[in-house]
Amino acid sequence: MANEKTAKKPSFFSKVKRFFKDIFGELKKVVWPTKKQVINNTIVVIVVVIISSIGISLIDYFFGLVLRLFFGS
């Protein structure tokens, strides 16, 4: 316990310096996608959004039709 009391806590600036050093170390490990991968992934996302919106529109149309038939508007 004597060592804990005499041990010096790191200062605020040393913590900030260590934080940014760790960030840059992690950024070096990142594998960035190629331009072709980004374009392919973007196309996939756009196609899935279009298909999903068409599906939701069809479901909405179907339920609207059923409600019109049910309530006789």
Backbone as CSV, one residue per row, in Angstrom:
resi,resn,N_x,N_y,N_z,CA_x,CA_y,CA_z,C_x,C_y,C_z
1,MET,0.812,-1.185,0.000,0.000,0.000,0.000,0.856,1.248,0.000
2,ALA,2.047,1.139,0.508,2.922,2.307,0.529,3.284,2.713,-0.895
3,ASN,3.431,1.712,-1.763,3.772,2.017,-3.156,2.637,2.734,-3.861
4,GLU,1.392,2.400,-3.501,0.244,3.039,-4.142,0.170,4.512,-3.786
5,LYS,0.488,4.846,-2.562,0.412,6.243,-2.134,1.570,7.050,-2.700
6,THR,2.724,6.443,-2.822,3.879,7.170,-3.332,3.914,7.167,-4.855
7,ALA,3.191,6.250,-5.474,3.172,6.208,-6.942,2.467,7.456,-7.457
8,LYS,3.063,8.062,-8.447,2.535,9.300,-8.992,1.504,8.988,-10.061
9,LYS,0.352,9.660,-9.986,-0.671,9.485,-10.999,-0.248,10.233,-12.256
10,PRO,-0.576,9.685,-13.440,-0.227,10.413,-14.661,-1.017,11.715,-14.750
11,SER,-0.374,12.724,-15.286,-1.041,14.016,-15.399,-2.086,13.987,-16.515
12,PHE,-2.908,15.012,-16.527,-3.966,15.134,-17.538,-3.376,15.154,-18.944
13,PHE,-2.304,15.921,-19.121,-1.710,16.051,-20.455,-1.053,14.758,-20.915
14,SER,-0.501,13.996,-19.994,0.085,12.712,-20.389,-1.015,11.729,-20.783
15,LYS,-2.203,11.834,-20.127,-3.333,10.987,-20.509,-3.838,11.356,-21.903
16,VAL,-3.915,12.651,-22.178,-4.369,13.115,-23.495,-3.377,12.684,-24.569
17,LYS,-2.091,12.832,-24.278,-1.054,12.419,-25.229,-1.153,10.922,-25.510
18,ARG,-1.350,10.127,-24.480,-1.477,8.669,-24.633,-2.727,8.320,-25.442
19,PHE,-3.824,9.049,-25.211,-5.073,8.827,-25.928,-4.874,9.010,-27.427
20,PHE,-4.267,10.131,-27.822,-4.056,10.379,-29.240,-3.038,9.422,-29.850
21,LYS,-2.047,9.026,-29.079,-1.076,8.039,-29.556,-1.784,6.711,-29.844
22,ASP,-2.704,6.320,-28.958,-3.476,5.091,-29.162,-4.382,5.201,-30.389
23,ILE,-4.989,6.375,-30.591,-5.855,6.577,-31.757,-5.062,6.384,-33.046
24,PHE,-3.899,7.028,-33.136,-3.103,6.898,-34.352,-2.604,5.474,-34.546
25,GLY,-2.319,4.785,-33.455,-1.917,3.378,-33.548,-3.032,2.515,-34.103
26,GLU,-4.265,2.778,-33.668,-5.407,2.013,-34.181,-5.699,2.354,-35.636
27,LEU,-5.528,3.613,-36.010,-5.776,4.002,-37.404,-4.794,3.328,-38.364
28,LYS,-3.609,3.025,-37.887,-2.634,2.326,-38.734,-3.071,0.888,-39.010
29,LYS,-3.903,0.313,-38.121,-4.364,-1.059,-38.288,-5.572,-1.178,-39.211
30,VAL,-6.204,-0.055,-39.530,-7.423,-0.081,-40.334,-7.100,-0.485,-41.762
31,VAL,-7.913,-1.385,-42.314,-7.776,-1.775,-43.715,-8.844,-1.007,-44.490
32,TRP,-8.427,-0.016,-45.242,-9.357,0.835,-45.967,-9.808,0.143,-47.247
33,PRO,-11.087,0.262,-47.611,-11.576,-0.379,-48.831,-11.059,0.343,-50.079
34,THR,-10.988,-0.419,-51.160,-10.575,0.181,-52.424,-11.749,0.943,-53.027
35,LYS,-11.460,1.732,-54.051,-12.513,2.504,-54.708,-13.554,1.565,-55.315
36,LYS,-13.106,0.452,-55.879,-14.027,-0.505,-56.481,-14.952,-1.113,-55.423
37,GLN,-14.419,-1.444,-54.250,-15.238,-1.997,-53.178,-16.275,-0.989,-52.700
38,VAL,-15.879,0.273,-52.601,-16.815,1.311,-52.158,-17.941,1.465,-53.169
39,ILE,-17.602,1.472,-54.456,-18.622,1.611,-55.507,-19.567,0.412,-55.482
40,ASN,-19.018,-0.800,-55.376,-19.856,-2.005,-55.336,-20.777,-2.003,-54.117
41,ASN,-20.249,-1.643,-52.966,-21.069,-1.612,-51.759,-22.151,-0.538,-51.858
42,THR,-21.832,0.597,-52.461,-22.815,1.656,-52.634,-23.937,1.198,-53.556
43,ILE,-23.590,0.509,-54.632,-24.600,-0.005,-55.559,-25.504,-1.014,-54.843
44,VAL,-24.914,-1.881,-54.051,-25.706,-2.878,-53.316,-26.682,-2.177,-52.373
45,VAL,-26.220,-1.163,-51.672,-27.091,-0.436,-50.737,-28.229,0.238,-51.485
46,ILE,-27.936,0.878,-52.610,-28.981,1.558,-53.387,-30.008,0.564,-53.894
47,VAL,-29.567,-0.584,-54.395,-30.489,-1.599,-54.906,-31.371,-2.137,-53.775
48,VAL,-30.781,-2.404,-52.614,-31.566,-2.914,-51.487,-32.585,-1.874,-51.025
49,VAL,-32.216,-0.604,-51.021,-33.150,0.454,-50.630,-34.304,0.533,-51.619
50,ILE,-34.005,0.437,-52.918,-35.062,0.496,-53.941,-36.006,-0.699,-53.794
51,ILE,-35.453,-1.907,-53.648,-36.279,-3.102,-53.503,-37.131,-3.011,-52.234
52,SER,-36.536,-2.547,-51.138,-37.286,-2.408,-49.890,-38.410,-1.397,-50.028
53,SER,-38.139,-0.274,-50.681,-39.183,0.740,-50.836,-40.315,0.245,-51.728
54,ILE,-39.994,-0.523,-52.747,-41.040,-1.109,-53.592,-41.879,-2.099,-52.774
55,GLY,-41.218,-2.931,-51.983,-41.940,-3.898,-51.148,-42.842,-3.217,-50.138
56,ILE,-42.336,-2.197,-49.473,-43.155,-1.475,-48.490,-44.311,-0.768,-49.185
57,SER,-44.087,-0.224,-50.376,-45.161,0.436,-51.126,-46.255,-0.560,-51.511
58,LEU,-45.860,-1.763,-51.930,-46.845,-2.782,-52.285,-47.658,-3.212,-51.066
59,ILE,-46.994,-3.400,-49.942,-47.704,-3.768,-48.713,-48.662,-2.654,-48.311
60,ASP,-48.226,-1.412,-48.397,-49.074,-0.269,-48.054,-50.286,-0.205,-48.989
61,TYR,-50.053,-0.423,-50.270,-51.156,-0.407,-51.234,-52.158,-1.520,-50.924
62,PHE,-51.641,-2.725,-50.616,-52.504,-3.854,-50.308,-53.355,-3.572,-49.066
63,PHE,-52.739,-3.096,-47.993,-53.497,-2.802,-46.779,-54.489,-1.663,-47.005
64,GLY,-54.112,-0.668,-47.800,-55.062,0.392,-48.131,-56.252,-0.129,-48.888
65,LEU,-56.033,-1.041,-49.835,-57.103,-1.647,-50.595,-58.029,-2.441,-49.683
66,VAL,-57.443,-3.224,-48.782,-58.248,-4.024,-47.851,-59.057,-3.110,-46.942
67,LEU,-58.483,-2.026,-46.460,-59.233,-1.118,-45.601,-60.356,-0.424,-46.355
68,ARG,-60.102,-0.060,-47.629,-61.176,0.558,-48.436,-62.316,-0.414,-48.665
69,LEU,-61.975,-1.682,-48.886,-63.026,-2.688,-49.080,-63.781,-2.948,-47.768
70,PHE,-63.048,-2.955,-46.661,-63.650,-3.230,-45.363,-64.572,-2.100,-44.910
71,PHE,-64.112,-0.854,-45.052,-64.900,0.268,-44.593,-65.802,0.838,-45.669
72,GLY,-65.637,0.435,-46.923,-66.501,0.837,-48.023,-66.435,2.307,-48.354
73,SER,-65.246,2.877,-48.349,-65.126,4.300,-48.683,-65.380,4.490,-50.134
